[in-house]
Amino acid sequence: MNNLAIDDSAALYDMDFCPVQKSLNIEPALPASFCNIIGQSRCMQEVFRIIEKVADSDSTIIVQGETGTGKGLVAKAIHDMSYRRDKPFIQINCGAIPENLLESELFGHVKGAFTGAVTAKPGKFELANGGTIFLDEIGDMSHDLQVKLLRVLEENVFERVGGCQSITADVRVIAATHRDLEAAIENGAFREDLYYRLFVIPVTLPSLRERKSDIPLLIEHFLTRLNEAKHTHVSGLSERTVELMTAYAWPGNVRELRNVMERMVVLTREGDIYPRDLPPKVRAVTVPETPPAVPDIAISDEGLCLNTAVNDFEKSLICQSLKISNGVKKNAARLLNIKRTTLIEKIKRHHLEDSFTE
């Protein structure tokens, strides 16, 4: 991926710029990308191993996972690692095309096959000859098309709509769905014979909440790419911001994370991103806190500055109380058993105004 487009489902990992790590003052992580997919977590490493094993097998593959988990990127990775890499990779969303047009999109049509068919048109299977076709959301395909797809999988033969000439295409099929196909079989929405023909090698993608350790890496990528694409100058995210984003469940998975990052980058424009910049649903997440321990301050032979030590300790307690209360000063003051106005004065004295918000 060499352009500035921001992928909805997964991301590249650019080690040259790590704004999140810079803001957290931690050492850069080792690269954790595989065929342009980020994944340092154990479950993603397992997905990478499967991709590596099946890429050249030419077996039919079905990729399962929630919406926004990166099924399309996995299909592209399988194609790019196979001997078909120099041939076409064609993707079609079976749920986004009306049923009466989908057959023509897949298999093409002859001139006069239906109203508006003024010329013959090849379908995706013809165009993908020698390469790979990725059938996304295959669970939305009608029964009639499921029968025709089953024939293609078994014989590599099909006819254009309105035609009678059989066409042979050497195409590898990768399908994907977020639906439970076994349940669809039970209620009659999906053919059992097609199900078993597709489930030669299933690849299941974890949700983002199942691989929380990858969230900081994805944040880094999206921040870098968005700064480039939107001409912004956001330098990083505060530690608390990353904590809240890591604790959030992300029902929309990586796609939702990307959208939140775009919102914050566009609205912030420059500087750092703080919890106040997060959407309310992310900001409201409760992050378990470890009770702070009283620091063990040793007095050396040269002594120490009592005022400095006391000020540092006070600043540490204020920061911890604000983190526990998600930046709500009234609640933080209650934790410290002081008035809200007193807390605000101390925040100003310690120059903590920009770190937290109501």
C-alpha positions in Angstrom: 0.0 0.0 0.0 1.9 3.0 -1.3 -0.9 5.6 -1.5 -2.4 7.6 1.3 -5.7 5.7 1.5 -6.6 4.6 5.0 -7.6 1.0 5.1 -10.9 0.2 6.9 -10.0 -3.2 8.3 -6.3 -3.5 8.9 -3.1 -1.6 8.6 0.6 -1.4 7.8 3.1 -0.9 10.6 5.5 1.9 10.0 8.5 1.7 12.4 9.9 5.1 11.2 7.3 7.0 13.2 5.8 5.8 16.5 4.0 8.8 18.0 2.1 6.8 20.6 5.3 5.2 21.9 7.0 8.6 21.9 4.2 10.1 24.0 4.3 7.1 26.4 8.1 7.3 26.6 8.5 3.6 25.9 10.9 1.7 23.6 9.6 0.9 20.1 8.1 -2.5 19.7 9.5 -5.0 17.2 7.8 -5.0 13.8 4.7 -7.2 13.9 3.5 -7.0 10.3 2.8 -9.9 8.0 1.7 -9.2 4.4 0.7 -5.7 5.4 -1.4 -6.9 8.4 -0.6 -5.8 11.9 -0.7 -8.4 14.6 1.6 -9.0 17.6 -1.0 -10.9 19.6 -0.9 -14.6 19.8 -4.2 -15.1 18.0 -3.1 -13.0 15.0 0.3 -14.8 14.9 -1.7 -18.0 14.5 -3.7 -16.5 11.6 -0.4 -15.6 10.0 0.9 -19.1 10.3 -2.3 -20.5 8.6 -2.0 -18.0 5.8 1.6 -19.0 5.2 0.6 -22.7 5.0 -2.4 -22.4 2.8 -1.3 -19.7 0.4 0.1 -22.0 -2.3 -2.3 -24.9 -1.7 -4.9 -23.6 -4.2 -7.6 -24.9 -1.8 -10.9 -23.1 -1.4 -10.8 -20.9 1.8 -13.5 -19.2 3.8 -12.6 -16.3 6.1 -14.9 -15.8 9.1 -15.0 -12.9 11.5 -17.0 -9.9 12.6 -17.5 -6.9 10.4 -14.3 -4.8 10.3 -11.8 -7.5 11.4 -9.9 -7.4 8.1 -11.3 -10.3 6.1 -10.5 -8.6 2.8 -6.9 -8.0 3.7 -6.4 -11.6 4.7 -7.8 -12.7 1.3 -5.4 -10.4 -0.4 -2.5 -11.7 1.7 -3.3 -15.3 0.6 -3.3 -14.2 -3.0 -0.1 -12.2 -2.8 1.7 -15.2 -1.2 0.5 -17.7 -3.8 1.9 -18.6 -7.2 -1.1 -16.6 -8.6 0.3 -13.3 -7.3 0.9 -12.0 -10.8 -2.6 -12.7 -11.9 -5.8 -10.7 -11.1 -7.2 -10.4 -7.6 -10.9 -9.5 -7.9 -13.1 -8.7 -5.0 -16.9 -8.6 -5.1 -19.3 -7.9 -2.2 -22.2 -10.3 -2.6 -24.4 -8.4 -0.1 -23.9 -5.0 -1.8 -25.2 -5.9 -5.3 -28.9 -6.5 -6.0 -29.7 -10.2 -6.5 -30.9 -9.6 -10.1 -27.5 -8.1 -11.0 -25.2 -10.3 -9.0 -25.3 -13.2 -11.4 -24.3 -11.0 -14.3 -21.5 -9.5 -12.2 -20.2 -12.9 -11.3 -20.6 -14.8 -14.6 -21.2 -12.0 -17.2 -24.0 -11.8 -19.8 -24.4 -12.0 -23.6 -25.9 -9.2 -25.7 -29.7 -9.0 -25.3 -29.8 -11.2 -22.2 -32.0 -8.7 -20.5 -33.2 -5.1 -20.9 -30.2 -2.8 -21.0 -27.7 -5.6 -22.0 -26.7 -3.8 -25.2 -23.3 -5.5 -25.4 -21.8 -8.7 -24.0 -19.9 -8.3 -20.8 -17.5 -10.7 -19.1 -18.1 -11.5 -15.4 -15.7 -11.5 -12.5 -14.9 -15.2 -12.9 -13.7 -14.6 -16.4 -11.7 -11.5 -15.5 -10.1 -13.3 -12.6 -8.9 -16.2 -14.8 -5.6 -17.5 -13.5 -5.9 -15.5 -10.3 -8.2 -15.2 -7.3 -11.7 -14.1 -6.8 -12.8 -13.0 -3.3 -16.5 -13.4 -2.6 -17.2 -11.2 0.4 -20.4 -11.7 2.5 -21.2 -14.9 0.7 -23.9 -15.6 3.3 -26.1 -13.0 1.6 -26.1 -14.9 -1.8 -29.5 -16.3 -3.0 -30.2 -20.0 -3.3 -30.1 -20.0 -7.1 -26.7 -18.4 -7.2 -25.5 -20.7 -4.5 -26.3 -23.6 -6.9 -24.3 -22.0 -9.8 -21.4 -21.2 -7.5 -21.3 -24.8 -6.3 -20.9 -25.9 -10.0 -18.0 -23.5 -10.5 -16.3 -24.7 -7.4 -16.7 -28.4 -8.5 -16.1 -28.1 -12.3 -14.6 -24.6 -12.9 -17.3 -24.2 -15.6 -20.1 -21.6 -15.9 -22.2 -19.8 -18.6 -22.9 -16.2 -19.1 -26.4 -15.0 -18.3 -28.5 -15.6 -21.5 -25.7 -17.7 -23.0 -25.4 -21.4 -23.6 -21.6 -21.7 -24.2 -19.7 -23.2 -21.3 -16.7 -21.2 -20.1 -13.9 -22.6 -18.2 -12.0 -20.4 -15.7 -9.0 -21.3 -13.6 -9.8 -19.3 -10.5 -9.1 -19.8 -6.9 -12.1 -18.9 -4.7 -11.8 -17.2 -1.3 -15.1 -16.5 0.5 -15.8 -14.5 3.6 -18.8 -13.9 5.9 -19.6 -12.5 9.2 -22.7 -14.7 9.5 -23.1 -18.0 11.3 -23.4 -20.3 8.2 -24.3 -23.4 10.3 -27.3 -21.5 11.7 -28.2 -20.3 8.2 -28.2 -23.9 7.1 -30.6 -24.9 9.9 -33.1 -22.1 8.9 -32.7 -22.9 5.2 -30.9 -19.7 4.2 -27.7 -21.5 3.0 -27.1 -24.7 1.1 -25.4 -27.4 3.1 -23.5 -28.8 0.1 -22.1 -25.4 -0.7 -21.1 -25.0 3.0 -19.0 -28.1 3.0 -17.5 -27.2 -0.4 -16.4 -23.8 1.0 -15.2 -25.1 4.3 -12.1 -26.8 3.0 -9.8 -24.5 5.0 -11.6 -22.0 7.4 -9.7 -19.0 8.7 -11.3 -17.3 11.7 -10.2 -13.7 12.5 -10.4 -12.6 16.1 -12.3 -9.4 17.1 -10.3 -6.4 18.2 -11.4 -6.9 21.8 -9.7 -10.4 21.6 -6.4 -8.8 20.6 -6.1 -5.7 22.7 -2.3 -5.8 22.6 -2.5 -4.8 18.9 -4.5 -1.7 19.6 -1.5 0.6 20.3 0.2 -0.6 17.1 -3.0 0.2 15.0 -3.3 3.6 16.7 0.3 4.4 15.6 -0.4 3.4 12.1 -3.6 5.3 11.7 -2.1 8.4 13.3 0.8 8.4 10.9 -1.3 7.8 7.8 -4.0 10.3 8.8 -1.4 13.0 9.5 -0.2 12.4 5.9 -3.6 12.2 4.3 -5.2 15.1 6.2 -2.1 17.3 6.4 -2.4 17.5 10.2 0.3 17.6 12.8 -0.9 15.5 15.7 2.2 14.4 17.6 0.7 11.6 19.8 -1.8 10.3 22.3 -1.5 10.6 26.1 -1.0 7.5 28.1 -4.5 7.7 29.6 -6.1 8.1 26.1 -4.4 4.9 25.0 -5.5 3.1 28.1 -9.2 4.1 27.5 -9.0 3.1 23.9 -7.4 -0.3 24.8 -10.1 -1.0 27.4 -13.0 -0.1 25.0 -14.8 -3.1 23.4 -14.7 -1.8 19.8 -17.9 -3.5 18.4 -17.0 -2.2 14.9 -13.5 -3.6 15.3 -10.5 -2.1 13.4 -12.9 -0.1 11.1 -14.4 1.6 14.1 -11.0 2.3 15.6 -9.9 3.9 12.3 -13.0 6.1 12.3 -12.4 7.3 15.8 -8.8 8.1 15.0 -9.8 10.1 12.0 -12.3 12.1 14.0 -9.8 12.9 16.7 -7.0 13.8 14.2 -9.2 16.0 12.1 -10.6 17.9 15.1 -7.3 18.2 17.0 -5.2 19.2 14.0 -2.0 19.5 16.0 -0.4 18.7 19.3 -1.4 15.8 21.5 -4.7 13.9 21.9 -6.2 13.6 25.4 -9.2 11.8 26.9 -11.3 14.9 26.4 -10.9 14.3 22.6 -12.4 10.8 22.7 -16.0 10.1 21.9 -18.2 9.9 25.0 -18.7 6.1 24.7 -14.9 5.5 24.8 -14.2 8.2 27.4 -16.8 6.6 29.7 -14.9 3.2 29.8 -13.9 2.2 33.3 -10.2 1.2 33.5 -9.3 -0.8 36.7 -6.7 1.1 38.7 -4.0 -0.3 40.9 -4.1 1.4 44.3 -1.1 3.8 44.4 1.7 2.9 46.8 3.4 5.4 49.0 6.7 6.1 47.4 9.8 4.8 49.3 11.9 8.0 49.4 15.4 7.4 50.8 17.4 10.3 52.4 21.0 10.2 51.3 23.9 11.5 53.2 23.6 14.7 51.3 19.9 15.0 52.3 17.0 16.0 50.1 14.7 19.0 49.4 11.6 18.3 51.5 9.5 20.8 49.6 10.4 19.3 46.2 9.6 15.7 47.5 6.3 16.9 48.9 5.4 18.7 45.7 6.2 15.7 43.5 4.2 13.4 45.8 1.2 15.8 45.7 1.4 16.0 41.9 1.5 12.2 41.6 -1.6 11.9 43.8 -3.5 14.5 41.8 -2.6 12.8 38.5 -3.8 9.4 39.9 -7.0 10.8 41.2 -7.8 12.4 37.8 -7.0 9.2 36.0 -9.4 7.2 38.3 -12.1 9.8 37.8 -11.6 10.0 34.0 -10.6 13.7 34.4 -13.8 14.8 36.3 -12.4 17.3 38.8 -15.3 17.1 41.2 -14.9 13.3 41.6 -11.1 13.7 41.8 -11.4 16.2 44.6 -13.7 13.8 46.5 -11.1 11.1 46.2 -8.5 13.5 47.7 -11.0 14.8 50.4 -10.4 18.4 49.2 -12.6 21.1 47.7 -12.9 21.2 43.9 -11.6 24.8 43.9 -8.6 23.7 45.9 -7.9 20.9 43.4 -8.1 23.4 40.5 -5.6 25.7 42.1 -3.2 22.7 42.6 -3.7 21.6 39.0 -2.7 25.1 37.8 0.3 25.2 40.2 1.6 21.8 38.8 0.8 22.8 35.2 -1.6 19.9 34.6 -4.4 21.9 32.9 -3.9 20.4 29.5 -3.8 16.8 30.6 -7.4 16.4 31.8 -10.8 17.8 31.2 -14.3 17.8 32.6 
